[in-house]
Amino acid sequence: MMRCARRTVQKWVQRWEEENTIQRKKNPGSDRPALIDIVTEANIHASVESDPRLRPSQIVASLKLICSKWTVQRCLKGIGFKYLSALPKPDISEDQKAIWLAWCLARQDWTIDKWSKVVFTDEKTFQSFSTGNVKVWRKKGDVNNSKAMDRLNSKLYLEILNKILPSIDGQYPDEIYTFQQDNCPVHTAKVIKNYFVLREVEVLEWPSYSPDLNIIENLWGILAQIVNFIIESLGKPKNKNDLFMLVDSAWEIAYNKDYISTLYESLPRIMKLVIENGGDSIKY
């Protein structure tokens, strides 16, 4: 089955209705045959939908095309894509603010003790080299696609859960804890939901576009600084294993129980601030 985005099909239908053909137009004055047919175009489109960070040369290699990277680049521009800087986190819409306002109102009376039974989770990518300003293929008005940011899938996530949940269970031997995760498609996949039901793990409701309420986000900046300091002092890791050991060592340095306790203690105040701000992001 050919991977094809709905927008591509809609474009084909429109092209057929307007031109009675689904073939792309040649450049004016050019007698050369098109190097990219409609099927190849669809596969190129699917590639950047799957991973917007792909460079044209990578697309040529992965699809085993016989054209140049410049031809792929022209193809992508022809169907509306531009190689642009990845957009920052989008502003929270009024509807999303209302959802988060209601979420915080429902938890404004939670005590620090109740919050301490919430296990927060998050993911962050570390690289052994600096990529500078991240570029992605996107259309006008598109925001960052989570698929461009990580390679996590439900199978890998299950493996991670199987490793960490026994440890979490050990931290709460006689208590019921609540597991927090964002609602990216991997986390909300049916197999993951069934897994939590089977394990009798309560999952915290977490709407989209959190106004920076995940307390782990406060640790990422500290961890990144330590990682960068180690790299500047000792040099870049040579492979994936070296990178893992580096980040693991940095985490041991960054991890501070007193600081984490302070983050948990701040949550009742954070609920109040978000409520006062109408569900919008806050600075804390």
C-alpha positions as CSV (number, residue, x, y, z in Angstrom):
1,M,0.0,0.0,0.0
2,M,1.3,3.4,-0.9
3,R,1.8,5.8,2.0
4,C,0.0,9.0,1.1
5,A,-1.3,12.0,3.1
6,R,-4.9,13.0,2.7
7,R,-3.8,16.4,1.5
8,T,-1.9,14.8,-1.4
9,V,-5.0,12.9,-2.5
10,Q,-7.1,16.1,-2.3
11,K,-4.5,17.8,-4.4
12,W,-4.7,15.0,-7.0
13,V,-8.5,15.3,-7.1
14,Q,-8.3,19.0,-7.6
15,R,-5.7,18.7,-10.3
16,W,-7.9,16.1,-12.2
17,E,-11.0,18.4,-11.9
18,E,-9.1,21.4,-13.1
19,E,-6.7,19.9,-15.7
20,N,-8.2,16.4,-16.4
21,T,-4.8,14.9,-15.5
22,I,-2.9,14.1,-12.3
23,Q,0.5,14.6,-13.9
24,R,2.5,17.6,-12.8
25,K,3.0,20.4,-15.2
26,K,6.4,20.8,-16.8
27,N,8.3,24.0,-16.4
28,P,7.5,26.4,-19.2
29,G,9.9,25.9,-22.1
30,S,11.2,22.6,-20.9
31,D,11.1,19.6,-23.1
32,R,12.7,17.3,-20.6
33,P,10.5,14.5,-19.2
34,A,9.5,14.8,-15.6
35,L,11.9,12.9,-13.3
36,I,9.3,12.6,-10.6
37,D,6.0,10.9,-11.3
38,I,2.9,11.2,-9.2
39,V,3.7,8.1,-7.2
40,T,7.3,9.3,-6.4
41,E,5.9,12.7,-5.5
42,A,3.5,11.0,-3.0
43,N,6.3,9.0,-1.5
44,I,8.4,12.2,-1.1
45,H,5.5,13.9,0.5
46,A,5.0,10.9,2.9
47,S,8.7,11.0,3.8
48,V,8.6,14.6,5.0
49,E,5.3,14.1,6.7
50,S,6.9,11.3,8.6
51,D,10.1,13.1,9.4
52,P,10.2,16.8,8.4
53,R,13.9,17.1,9.3
54,L,14.9,14.9,6.2
55,R,17.3,16.7,3.8
56,P,16.7,16.2,0.1
57,S,19.8,14.1,-0.2
58,Q,18.5,11.7,2.5
59,I,15.2,11.4,0.7
60,V,17.0,10.5,-2.6
61,A,18.9,7.8,-0.7
62,S,16.0,6.4,1.3
63,L,13.7,6.2,-1.7
64,K,16.5,5.1,-4.1
65,L,15.6,7.8,-6.5
66,I,17.5,8.4,-9.8
67,C,17.2,12.2,-9.6
68,S,19.3,14.8,-7.8
69,K,18.6,16.3,-4.5
70,W,17.8,19.5,-6.3
71,T,15.0,17.8,-8.1
72,V,13.5,16.6,-4.8
73,Q,13.9,20.1,-3.4
74,R,12.0,21.5,-6.4
75,C,9.3,18.8,-6.0
76,L,8.8,19.7,-2.3
77,K,8.6,23.4,-3.1
78,G,6.1,22.6,-5.9
79,I,3.7,21.0,-3.4
80,G,3.9,23.8,-0.9
81,F,6.8,22.9,1.4
82,K,9.6,25.2,2.4
83,Y,12.8,24.3,4.4
84,L,12.2,26.6,7.4
85,S,13.2,26.9,11.0
86,A,11.2,24.7,13.3
87,L,8.6,26.9,15.0
88,P,8.8,27.5,18.8
89,K,6.1,26.1,21.0
90,P,2.8,27.6,19.7
91,D,0.7,29.9,21.9
92,I,-2.1,28.3,23.8
93,S,-5.5,29.0,22.1
94,E,-8.5,30.4,24.0
95,D,-10.1,26.9,23.9
96,Q,-7.0,25.3,25.3
97,K,-6.7,28.0,28.0
98,A,-10.3,27.2,29.0
99,I,-9.5,23.5,29.3
100,W,-6.5,24.1,31.4
101,L,-8.3,26.6,33.6
102,A,-10.9,24.0,34.3
103,W,-8.1,21.4,34.9
104,C,-6.4,23.7,37.5
105,L,-9.7,24.6,39.2
106,A,-10.5,20.9,39.7
107,R,-7.1,20.6,41.4
108,Q,-6.8,23.9,43.2
109,D,-7.4,22.2,46.6
110,W,-4.9,19.4,46.1
111,T,-2.4,19.3,49.0
112,I,1.3,18.9,48.7
113,D,0.9,15.4,50.0
114,K,-1.6,14.5,47.2
115,W,0.7,16.0,44.6
116,S,3.6,14.0,46.0
117,K,1.8,10.9,44.8
118,V,1.9,12.1,41.2
119,V,4.7,10.6,39.2
120,F,5.7,13.1,36.5
121,T,7.3,11.9,33.2
122,D,8.8,13.5,30.2
123,E,11.1,12.9,27.3
124,K,14.1,14.9,26.0
125,T,16.5,14.3,23.1
126,F,20.2,14.6,23.6
127,Q,22.7,14.7,20.6
128,S,26.4,14.2,20.5
129,F,26.7,17.2,18.1
130,S,25.2,20.6,17.9
131,T,22.6,20.9,15.1
132,G,22.2,24.7,15.6
133,N,18.9,26.0,14.4
134,V,16.7,23.0,13.6
135,K,15.3,23.1,10.1
136,V,12.2,21.2,9.0
137,W,10.0,20.9,5.9
138,R,6.7,22.5,6.7
139,K,3.9,24.4,4.9
140,K,2.8,27.9,5.8
141,G,0.9,27.9,9.0
142,D,2.1,24.4,10.1
143,V,3.5,24.1,13.6
144,N,6.0,21.6,14.9
145,N,4.9,18.0,14.5
146,S,5.8,15.7,17.4
147,K,6.9,13.1,14.9
148,A,9.7,15.3,13.9
149,M,11.0,15.5,17.4
150,D,11.5,11.9,18.4
151,R,11.5,8.3,17.3
152,L,9.5,6.9,20.2
153,N,6.9,4.3,19.3
154,S,4.5,2.3,21.4
155,K,6.7,-0.8,21.4
156,L,9.7,1.1,22.8
157,Y,7.4,2.9,25.3
158,L,6.1,-0.4,26.6
159,E,9.7,-1.5,27.1
160,I,10.4,1.7,29.1
161,L,7.3,1.3,31.2
162,N,8.2,-2.3,32.0
163,K,11.6,-1.1,33.3
164,I,10.4,1.8,35.3
165,L,7.1,0.8,36.8
166,P,8.5,-1.8,39.2
167,S,10.8,0.9,40.6
168,I,7.9,3.3,41.0
169,D,5.8,0.6,42.7
170,G,8.6,0.2,45.2
171,Q,8.5,3.9,46.0
172,Y,4.8,3.6,46.8
173,P,4.5,0.1,48.4
174,D,1.3,0.8,50.4
175,E,-0.1,3.8,48.5
176,I,-1.8,4.5,45.2
177,Y,0.1,6.8,42.9
178,T,-1.0,8.6,39.8
179,F,1.1,8.4,36.6
180,Q,1.5,11.6,34.5
181,Q,2.3,11.6,30.8
182,D,1.4,14.0,28.0
183,N,-1.1,12.9,25.4
184,C,1.1,12.4,22.4
185,P,-0.1,9.5,20.2
186,V,2.4,7.1,21.5
187,H,1.3,7.6,25.1
188,T,-2.4,7.3,24.2
189,A,-2.2,4.3,21.9
190,K,-4.7,1.5,22.7
191,V,-1.9,-0.9,23.6
192,I,-0.6,1.6,26.2
193,K,-4.0,2.2,27.7
194,N,-4.6,-1.5,28.0
195,Y,-1.3,-1.9,29.7
196,F,-2.1,0.7,32.3
197,V,-5.5,-1.0,32.9
198,L,-3.8,-4.4,33.3
199,R,-1.2,-3.0,35.7
200,E,-4.0,-1.1,37.6
201,V,-2.1,2.2,37.2
202,E,-4.1,5.4,37.5
203,V,-3.1,7.9,34.7
204,L,-3.5,11.6,35.3
205,E,-5.7,13.4,32.8
206,W,-3.4,15.7,30.9
207,P,-4.9,17.8,28.1
208,S,-2.9,19.1,25.1
209,Y,-0.6,22.2,25.2
210,S,0.2,22.3,28.9
211,P,1.0,25.8,30.1
212,D,4.4,24.5,31.3
213,L,3.0,22.6,34.3
214,N,5.2,19.5,34.1
215,I,7.8,20.0,36.9
216,I,10.4,17.9,35.1
217,E,10.8,20.7,32.5
218,N,12.6,22.6,35.2
219,L,15.2,19.9,35.4
220,W,16.0,19.8,31.6
221,G,17.7,23.2,31.6
222,I,20.0,22.1,34.5
223,L,20.7,18.8,32.9
224,A,21.5,20.4,29.5
225,Q,23.9,22.8,31.1
226,I,25.8,19.9,32.8
227,V,25.9,17.9,29.6
228,N,27.3,20.9,27.6
229,F,29.9,21.5,30.4
230,I,31.1,17.9,30.2
231,I,31.3,18.0,26.4
232,E,33.2,21.2,26.5
233,S,35.6,19.8,29.1
234,L,36.1,16.2,27.8
235,G,35.1,16.4,24.2
236,K,32.1,15.0,22.3
237,P,31.0,11.4,22.8
238,K,32.1,9.2,20.0
239,N,29.1,6.9,19.8
240,K,25.6,6.3,21.2
241,N,26.9,4.4,24.2
242,D,29.3,7.2,25.2
243,L,26.4,9.7,24.8
244,F,24.2,7.6,27.1
245,M,26.9,7.3,29.7
246,L,27.5,11.0,29.6
247,V,23.8,11.9,30.0
248,D,23.5,9.3,32.8
249,S,26.4,10.8,34.6
250,A,25.0,14.3,34.1
251,W,21.7,13.1,35.6
252,E,23.4,11.8,38.7
253,I,24.8,15.3,39.2
254,A,21.6,17.2,38.4
255,Y,19.4,14.9,40.5
256,N,18.7,16.7,43.8
257,K,15.9,15.4,46.2
258,D,15.6,18.7,48.0
259,Y,15.1,20.6,44.7
260,I,12.5,18.1,43.5
261,S,10.7,18.4,46.8
262,T,10.6,22.2,46.2
263,L,9.1,21.7,42.8
264,Y,6.3,19.5,44.3
265,E,5.7,22.0,47.0
266,S,5.3,24.7,44.4
267,L,2.4,23.0,42.6
268,P,-0.5,24.4,44.8
269,R,0.9,27.9,44.1
270,I,1.2,27.1,40.4
271,M,-2.4,26.0,40.2
272,K,-3.4,29.4,41.7
273,L,-1.2,31.3,39.3
274,V,-2.6,29.5,36.2
275,I,-6.1,30.1,37.4
276,E,-5.3,33.8,37.9
277,N,-3.8,33.9,34.4
278,G,-7.0,32.3,32.8
279,G,-5.3,29.0,31.9
280,D,-2.4,30.6,30.1
281,S,1.3,29.9,30.5
282,I,3.1,31.4,33.5
283,K,6.7,32.2,34.4
284,Y,8.0,30.3,37.4
